[in-house]
Amino acid sequence: MLQRVRRTVVVAAALATVAAGAAIGGVTSAQAAASGCRVSYTIGSQWGGGFTADVAVTNLGDPLTGWTLRWSFTAGQVVTQAWNAVTTQSGSAVTAVNAGWNANLATNGTTTFGFNGSWNNGGNPVPASFTLNGVVCTGATTPGPTTSPTSSPPTSTPPQRTVRVYWLRPTDVAYDQRYVDGIAGVMREAQSYYRQELGKTFTLNNPVVEVVDGDHPRSWYENTPNGNECYWWVVFNMQQELLRKLSLRAPDSRWINVGEISAEASCSGGGGGGGWVILSGHDADGAAGVNGPMNRWYGGMVHELGHAFGLPDSTSTDGTPMSASFYSYPNTHFSQAQKQAILNGPYGGFLS
């Protein structure tokens, strides 16, 4: 059973079963842009149980039109209030996303934000590392390729009992590294959340996101009927192409598969079930920092992965991520019954 989520309601729908094809192809793993960053983290003031920090982020790579900075605290610190960025925290992991007015970050450009935080007797050490749009900030630059990424088969099949993630790019959609980095960031956030909730989590591959060059323009995925209502057309068209290109199955006992596509009609949606998550353009845009606050996209992925692991929707808004409470991420938690259902379900053995 494939479950779906509209922007405001949660309902159930049937999963279309599609036979897998033979040839593997159309996967891009190259990066398209030079990347690099430097972060200055300064504790401006500190008092018993609290502190203020100032963060300066310098982009050393190609210009960015949206940025997400991530780090982890090591001594139980908690961000309580931020300015010039939108912050969320899950356990020790903190995510800071640009405000609307400071999204653009030119090469060698710097933006700053700050926050108030709390700390305990464990001290208040500076975070050891930061990532900007998924790139580790080392103070150096990694050059991109001199030519555009091209399609090529993967060099090896990812190990089984892992989560495979795909971004399907229609023929008329330009390659954009923000989508690769952003989707990878959402998956890492979900990975961290599952460990926090269950004490174990799923394994992601390297690279996290396999970029799949589509066979059709965006309009084909949006307007070619597939399923009994247009809600499913885009994501079922994507799923069938992934099945054929990568010799996948639905359901697939080898991997949990997460597919996102840069295509969306006004009726398009997405869902999860049977070891699959299939999402349309607004989720891909959100992961890339183009559309809405990040906590909505983090919570949405946690929800859909719950379906992939076998959980149904909750019957009410009950504080768990299997209800509309996922919009309140990270302030949502699996119930004990949901945890046991995941661990004892068909993909529970994927968690370690």
ROKE-900746 format. One record per residue (C-alpha): residue in three letters; x, y, z. Coordinates in Angstrom, 2 decimals, decimal comma, padded with zeros to 5 digits. Each point is the difference from the previous one (the first is absolute). Layout:
% ROKE-900746
DOKOL  code        x        y        z
DOKOL   ALA        X        Y        Z
...
END
This chain:
% ROKE-900746
DOKOL  code        x        y        z
DOKOL   MET   000,00   000,00   000,00
DOKOL   LEU   001,46   003,32  -001,07
DOKOL   GLN  -000,91   002,87   002,33
DOKOL   ARG  -000,12   003,57  -001,23
DOKOL   VAL   000,24   003,43   001,55
DOKOL   ARG  -001,62   003,13  -001,38
DOKOL   ARG   001,10   003,30   001,42
DOKOL   THR  -002,78  -000,02   002,60
DOKOL   VAL  -001,55  -003,48   000,21
DOKOL   VAL   001,13  -003,61   000,15
DOKOL   VAL  -001,87  -002,73  -001,89
DOKOL   ALA   000,66  -003,52  -001,35
DOKOL   ALA   000,28  -001,25  -003,57
DOKOL   ALA   000,96  -003,22  -001,76
DOKOL   LEU   003,53  -000,72  -001,21
DOKOL   ALA   000,38  -000,67  -003,72
DOKOL   THR   002,18  -003,06  -000,59
DOKOL   VAL   002,40   000,40  -002,91
DOKOL   ALA   002,38  -002,58  -001,44
DOKOL   ALA   003,66   000,93  -000,01
DOKOL   GLY   001,96   000,29  -003,25
DOKOL   ALA   003,51  -001,11  -000,77
DOKOL   ALA   002,58   002,63  -000,87
DOKOL   ILE   001,69   002,22   002,57
DOKOL   GLY   000,81   003,47  -001,27
DOKOL   GLY  -000,47   003,73   000,23
DOKOL   VAL   001,66   000,56   003,37
DOKOL   THR   002,12   003,09   000,58
DOKOL   SER   002,36   000,24   002,93
DOKOL   ALA   002,22   002,97  -000,96
DOKOL   GLN  -000,35   003,35   001,70
DOKOL   ALA  -000,80   003,00  -002,15
DOKOL   ALA   001,52   002,90   001,88
DOKOL   ALA   003,04   000,99   001,98
DOKOL   SER  -000,71  -000,21   003,72
DOKOL   GLY   001,67   001,09   003,20
DOKOL   CYS  -000,69   002,02   003,11
DOKOL   ARG   001,44   001,46   003,17
DOKOL   VAL  -001,82   000,51   003,30
DOKOL   SER   000,89   002,22   002,93
DOKOL   TYR  -001,86  -000,93   003,20
DOKOL   THR   000,49   002,42   002,89
DOKOL   ILE  -001,49  -000,11   003,49
DOKOL   GLY  -000,77   003,65   000,63
DOKOL   SER  -001,06  -000,33   003,61
DOKOL   GLN  -000,67  -002,78   002,47
DOKOL   TRP  -001,65  -000,26   003,39
DOKOL   GLY  -001,25  -002,76   002,27
DOKOL   GLY  -002,13  -002,22  -002,19
DOKOL   GLY  -000,05   002,27  -003,05
DOKOL   PHE   002,06   001,55  -002,77
DOKOL   THR  -000,11   002,04  -003,20
DOKOL   ALA   001,80  -001,10  -003,17
DOKOL   ASP   000,78   001,80  -003,25
DOKOL   VAL   000,54  -001,97  -003,20
DOKOL   ALA   001,60   001,31  -003,21
DOKOL   VAL  -000,34  -002,18  -003,10
DOKOL   THR   002,23   000,64  -003,04
DOKOL   ASN  -000,79  -001,71  -003,30
DOKOL   LEU   003,24  -000,86  -001,83
DOKOL   GLY  -001,71  -001,83  -002,87
DOKOL   ASP  -002,37   000,97  -002,77
DOKOL   PRO  -002,81   002,46   000,92
DOKOL   LEU  -002,86  -001,40   002,09
DOKOL   THR  -003,65   001,00  -000,23
DOKOL   GLY  -000,90  -001,67   003,28
DOKOL   TRP   002,10  -001,40   002,82
DOKOL   THR  -000,30  -002,47   002,88
DOKOL   LEU   002,64  -000,26   002,71
DOKOL   ARG   000,12  -003,05   002,25
DOKOL   TRP   002,02  -000,95   003,06
DOKOL   SER  -000,28  -002,15   003,11
DOKOL   PHE   000,54   000,97   003,61
DOKOL   THR   001,99  -002,35   002,21
DOKOL   ALA  -000,96   001,11   003,50
DOKOL   GLY  -003,78   000,23   000,02
DOKOL   GLN  -000,29   003,61  -001,17
DOKOL   VAL  -003,37   001,16  -001,33
DOKOL   VAL  -000,81   002,93  -002,30
DOKOL   THR  -002,81   002,00   001,62
DOKOL   GLN  -000,32   003,04  -002,29
DOKOL   ALA   001,64   000,97  -003,31
DOKOL   TRP   000,13   003,05  -002,25
DOKOL   ASN   000,90   000,43  -003,69
DOKOL   ALA  -000,61  -003,75  -000,52
DOKOL   VAL  -002,70  -002,58   000,67
DOKOL   THR   001,29  -002,72   002,31
DOKOL   THR  -001,30  -003,44   000,96
DOKOL   GLN   001,58  -002,56   002,29
DOKOL   SER  -000,41  -003,78   000,29
DOKOL   GLY   002,00  -001,41   002,88
DOKOL   SER   003,51   001,40  -000,38
DOKOL   ALA  -000,42   000,78  -003,72
DOKOL   VAL  -000,71   003,64  -000,90
DOKOL   THR  -001,11   001,34  -003,38
DOKOL   ALA   000,07   003,70  -000,92
DOKOL   VAL  -001,71   001,07  -003,25
DOKOL   ASN   000,27   003,42  -001,60
DOKOL   ALA  -002,61   002,65   000,64
DOKOL   GLY  -001,84   001,29  -003,06
DOKOL   TRP   002,18   003,06  -000,41
DOKOL   ASN   003,44  -001,65   000,33
DOKOL   ALA  -000,49  -003,10  -002,18
DOKOL   ASN   002,46   001,09  -002,71
DOKOL   LEU   003,64  -000,60   000,87
DOKOL   ALA   002,53   000,99  -002,66
DOKOL   THR   003,42  -001,57  -000,45
DOKOL   ASN   002,12   001,22   002,94
DOKOL   GLY  -003,14   001,59   001,44
DOKOL   THR  -000,65  -000,14   003,73
DOKOL   THR  -003,24   000,01   001,94
DOKOL   THR  -000,44   000,05   003,76
DOKOL   PHE  -002,63  -001,14   002,46
DOKOL   GLY  -000,17  -000,50   003,73
DOKOL   PHE  -001,87  -001,85   002,71
DOKOL   ASN  -000,54  -000,36   003,70
DOKOL   GLY   000,52  -003,44   001,50
DOKOL   SER   000,02  -001,95   003,22
DOKOL   TRP   002,75  -002,23   001,34
DOKOL   ASN   000,53  -002,18   003,05
DOKOL   ASN   002,86  -001,09   002,20
DOKOL   GLY   001,51  -001,93  -002,91
DOKOL   GLY   001,52   003,23  -001,25
DOKOL   ASN  -000,58   001,96  -003,17
DOKOL   PRO   002,56  -001,09  -002,63
DOKOL   VAL  -000,01   001,38  -003,53
DOKOL   PRO  -001,42  -002,47  -002,58
DOKOL   ALA   002,74  -002,03  -001,70
DOKOL   SER  -001,28   000,29  -003,57
DOKOL   PHE  -002,63   001,61  -002,22
DOKOL   THR  -001,55  -000,77  -003,38
DOKOL   LEU  -001,40   002,53  -002,46
DOKOL   ASN  -002,58  -001,50  -002,39
DOKOL   GLY   001,46  -003,41   000,81
DOKOL   VAL   003,65   001,03  -000,60
DOKOL   VAL   002,42  -000,23   002,93
DOKOL   CYS   001,46   003,44   000,75
DOKOL   THR   003,77  -000,44  -000,03
DOKOL   GLY   001,00   003,49  -001,15
DOKOL   ALA   000,98  -001,43  -003,40
DOKOL   THR  -001,74  -000,30  -003,37
DOKOL   THR  -000,80  -003,17  -001,91
DOKOL   PRO  -000,22   000,76  -003,74
DOKOL   GLY  -002,89  -001,27  -002,06
DOKOL   PRO   000,36  -001,73  -003,37
DOKOL   THR   000,86   002,00  -003,09
DOKOL   THR  -002,97  -001,50  -001,86
DOKOL   SER  -003,60  -000,63   000,92
DOKOL   PRO  -000,82  -003,29   001,75
DOKOL   THR  -000,82  -002,80  -002,42
DOKOL   SER  -001,92  -003,21   000,41
DOKOL   SER   001,91  -003,14   000,86
DOKOL   PRO  -000,81  -003,30   001,71
DOKOL   PRO   000,98  -000,24   003,68
DOKOL   THR   003,44  -001,47   000,51
DOKOL   SER  -001,40  -002,54   002,44
DOKOL   THR  -003,33  -001,02   001,46
DOKOL   PRO  -000,51   001,44   003,51
DOKOL   PRO   000,02  -002,54   002,83
DOKOL   GLN  -003,35  -001,54   000,85
DOKOL   ARG  -002,04   000,79   003,14
DOKOL   THR   000,75   003,69  -000,43
DOKOL   VAL  -002,08   003,02  -001,04
DOKOL   ARG   000,54   001,03  -003,62
DOKOL   VAL  -000,98   003,56  -000,97
DOKOL   TYR  -000,63   001,33  -003,52
DOKOL   TRP  -000,57   003,43  -001,52
DOKOL   LEU  -001,58  -000,46  -003,44
DOKOL   ARG   000,75   003,01  -002,21
DOKOL   PRO  -002,27   000,51  -003,03
DOKOL   THR   001,74   000,80  -003,29
DOKOL   ASP  -000,92   003,71   000,18
DOKOL   VAL   001,05   000,50   003,63
DOKOL   ALA   003,54   001,31   000,53
DOKOL   TYR   002,34  -001,81   002,35
DOKOL   ASP   000,10   001,85   003,34
DOKOL   GLN   002,30  -001,10   002,79
DOKOL   ARG  -002,37   001,48   002,58
DOKOL   TYR  -002,38  -002,89  -000,65
DOKOL   VAL   002,66  -002,66   000,48
DOKOL   ASP   001,31   001,63   003,18
DOKOL   GLY  -003,45   000,89   001,31
DOKOL   ILE  -001,56  -003,43  -000,46
DOKOL   ALA   003,09  -001,57   001,57
DOKOL   GLY  -000,35   002,40   002,94
DOKOL   VAL  -003,64  -000,94   000,52
DOKOL   MET   000,92  -003,70  -000,03
DOKOL   ARG   002,80   000,52   002,54
DOKOL   GLU  -002,40   001,92   002,23
DOKOL   ALA  -002,52  -002,86  -000,21
DOKOL   GLN   002,78  -002,49   000,71
DOKOL   SER   000,91   001,94   003,15
DOKOL   TYR  -003,66   000,22   001,07
DOKOL   TYR  -000,54  -003,76  -000,34
DOKOL   ARG   003,07  -000,68   002,12
DOKOL   GLN  -001,27   002,43   002,64
DOKOL   GLU  -003,43  -001,66   000,05
DOKOL   LEU   000,92  -003,68  -000,43
DOKOL   GLY   003,56  -000,28   001,26
DOKOL   LYS   000,99  -001,27  -003,47
DOKOL   THR  -000,36   001,31  -003,52
DOKOL   PHE   000,32  -000,74  -003,72
DOKOL   THR   003,16   000,16  -002,11
DOKOL   LEU   000,43   002,51  -002,83
DOKOL   ASN   002,34  -000,62  -002,93
DOKOL   ASN   002,88   002,10  -001,35
DOKOL   PRO  -000,99   002,05  -001,87
DOKOL   VAL  -003,28   000,35   001,84
DOKOL   VAL  -001,89   001,17  -003,10
DOKOL   GLU   000,13  -001,76  -003,38
DOKOL   VAL  -000,89   002,53  -002,71
DOKOL   VAL  -002,05  -001,63  -002,75
DOKOL   ASP  -000,34   001,72  -003,37
DOKOL   GLY  -003,61  -000,34  -001,07
DOKOL   ASP  -001,18  -001,06  -003,46
DOKOL   HIS  -002,67   002,71  -000,32
DOKOL   PRO  -000,62   003,72   000,55
DOKOL   ARG  -001,70   001,18   003,16
DOKOL   SER  -003,39   000,35  -001,73
DOKOL   TRP  -000,03  -003,71  -000,94
DOKOL   TYR   000,25  -001,11   003,63
DOKOL   GLU  -002,66   002,54   001,01
DOKOL   ASN  -002,56  -000,70  -002,75
DOKOL   THR   000,32  -003,72  -000,81
DOKOL   PRO  -002,77  -001,84   001,89
DOKOL   ASN   001,19  -002,75   002,32
DOKOL   GLY  -002,31  -001,21   002,75
DOKOL   ASN  -003,62   000,84   000,69
DOKOL   GLU   000,55   003,69   000,85
DOKOL   CYS   002,48   002,67  -000,97
DOKOL   TYR   001,33   000,17   003,56
DOKOL   TRP   002,12  -003,04  -000,90
DOKOL   TRP   000,96   000,67  -003,63
DOKOL   VAL   003,34   001,72   000,58
DOKOL   VAL   001,27  -002,35   002,70
DOKOL   PHE  -001,22  -003,20  -001,67
DOKOL   ASN   001,60   001,10  -003,29
DOKOL   MET   003,22   000,62   001,91
DOKOL   GLN  -000,20  -003,30   001,87
DOKOL   GLN  -000,56  -002,03  -003,16
DOKOL   GLU   003,01   001,62  -001,64
DOKOL   LEU   002,18  -000,71   003,05
DOKOL   LEU  -001,19  -003,60   000,04
DOKOL   ARG   000,93  -000,42  -003,65
DOKOL   LYS   003,33   001,86   000,02
DOKOL   LEU   001,36  -001,41   003,26
DOKOL   SER  -001,58  -003,48   000,04
DOKOL   LEU  -001,89   000,80   003,19
DOKOL   ARG  -003,14  -001,67   001,33
DOKOL   ALA  -003,17   001,16   001,71
DOKOL   PRO   000,14  -001,07   002,76
DOKOL   ASP   003,73  -000,65   000,09
DOKOL   SER   001,49  -002,21   002,72
DOKOL   ARG   003,57   001,10  -000,84
DOKOL   TRP  -000,29   003,72   000,71
DOKOL   ILE  -002,33   002,66   001,25
DOKOL   ASN  -000,31   002,33  -003,01
DOKOL   VAL  -000,63   003,77   000,21
DOKOL   GLY  -000,80   001,77  -003,27
DOKOL   GLU  -000,42   003,75  -000,55
DOKOL   ILE  -000,66   001,72  -003,33
DOKOL   SER   000,14   003,62  -001,13
DOKOL   ALA  -003,48  -000,03  -001,52
DOKOL   GLU  -003,36   000,94   001,50
DOKOL   ALA  -003,47   000,79  -001,33
DOKOL   SER  -002,54   001,89   002,10
DOKOL   CYS  -001,49  -003,34   001,12
DOKOL   SER   003,27  -001,84   000,64
DOKOL   GLY   000,85  -001,64   003,30
DOKOL   GLY   002,03  -002,87   001,35
DOKOL   GLY   000,03  -002,76   002,56
DOKOL   GLY   001,71  -003,04   001,39
DOKOL   GLY  -000,50  -003,70   000,63
DOKOL   GLY   001,47  -003,42  -000,69
DOKOL   GLY   003,61   001,13   000,33
DOKOL   TRP  -000,52   003,04  -002,27
DOKOL   VAL  -000,28   003,77   000,37
DOKOL   ILE  -001,05   001,87  -003,17
DOKOL   LEU  -000,17   003,81   000,09
DOKOL   SER  -000,73   002,70  -002,57
DOKOL   GLY   001,50   003,41  -000,71
DOKOL   HIS  -000,98   001,97   003,10
DOKOL   ASP   001,90  -002,45   002,23
DOKOL   ALA   003,10   000,19  -002,20
DOKOL   ASP  -000,25   003,81   000,00
DOKOL   GLY  -000,45   000,05   003,76
DOKOL   ALA   003,06  -002,17   000,55
DOKOL   ALA   002,00   002,39  -002,19
DOKOL   GLY  -001,07   002,93   002,18
DOKOL   VAL  -002,24   001,47  -002,70
DOKOL   ASN  -003,40  -000,54   001,56
DOKOL   GLY  -000,98   000,41   003,66
DOKOL   PRO   001,66  -000,53   003,38
DOKOL   MET   002,22  -003,05   000,27
DOKOL   ASN  -001,77  -001,53   002,99
DOKOL   ARG  -003,01  -000,70  -002,24
DOKOL   TRP   002,17  -002,00  -002,45
DOKOL   TYR   001,88  -001,79   002,78
DOKOL   GLY  -003,29  -001,00   001,62
DOKOL   GLY  -001,47  -001,04  -003,33
DOKOL   MET   002,89  -002,36  -000,72
DOKOL   VAL  -000,20  -001,53   003,49
DOKOL   HIS  -003,72  -000,56  -000,63
DOKOL   GLU   000,41  -001,59  -003,43
DOKOL   LEU   002,85  -002,22   001,17
DOKOL   GLY  -002,34  -001,15   002,75
DOKOL   HIS  -002,36  -001,20  -002,75
DOKOL   ALA   002,92  -001,65  -001,81
DOKOL   PHE   000,80  -001,88   003,21
DOKOL   GLY  -003,63  -001,15   000,19
DOKOL   LEU  -001,79   002,52   002,24
DOKOL   PRO  -003,52   001,20  -000,85
DOKOL   ASP  -001,23   003,56   000,47
DOKOL   SER  -001,23   000,91   003,44
DOKOL   THR  -003,76   000,44   000,33
DOKOL   SER   000,40   003,39   001,69
DOKOL   THR   002,56   002,72   000,54
DOKOL   ASP   001,66  -001,81   002,88
DOKOL   GLY   003,46   001,49   000,36
DOKOL   THR   001,66  -002,75  -002,05
DOKOL   PRO   001,61   000,56  -003,42
DOKOL   MET  -002,56  -002,34  -001,53
DOKOL   SER  -002,61   002,73   000,37
DOKOL   ALA  -000,10   003,68  -000,96
DOKOL   SER   002,26   000,49   003,05
DOKOL   PHE   002,94  -000,54  -002,37
DOKOL   TYR  -000,44   003,67  -000,93
DOKOL   SER   001,24   000,79   003,54
DOKOL   TYR   003,31  -001,83  -000,54
DOKOL   PRO   002,18  -000,45   002,01
DOKOL   ASN  -002,66   000,24   002,72
DOKOL   THR  -001,59  -003,32  -000,95
DOKOL   HIS   000,79  -003,53   001,14
DOKOL   PHE  -000,89  -003,58  -000,93
DOKOL   SER  -002,25  -001,80   002,47
DOKOL   GLN   001,27  -003,16   001,63
DOKOL   ALA  -002,35  -002,05  -002,18
DOKOL   GLN   001,34   001,67  -003,15
DOKOL   LYS   003,58  -000,66   001,06
DOKOL   GLN  -000,74  -003,68   000,52
DOKOL   ALA  -001,81  -000,19  -003,35
DOKOL   ILE   003,03   001,43  -001,80
DOKOL   LEU   002,48  -002,26   001,78
DOKOL   ASN  -002,14  -003,11  -000,52
DOKOL   GLY  -001,13   000,92  -003,51
DOKOL   PRO   001,25  -001,22  -003,38
DOKOL   TYR   002,87   002,52  -000,08
DOKOL   GLY   000,86   000,02   003,71
DOKOL   GLY   003,08  -002,09  -000,77
DOKOL   PHE   001,38   002,91  -002,03
DOKOL   LEU   000,53   001,99   003,23
DOKOL   SER   003,20  -000,25   001,99
END
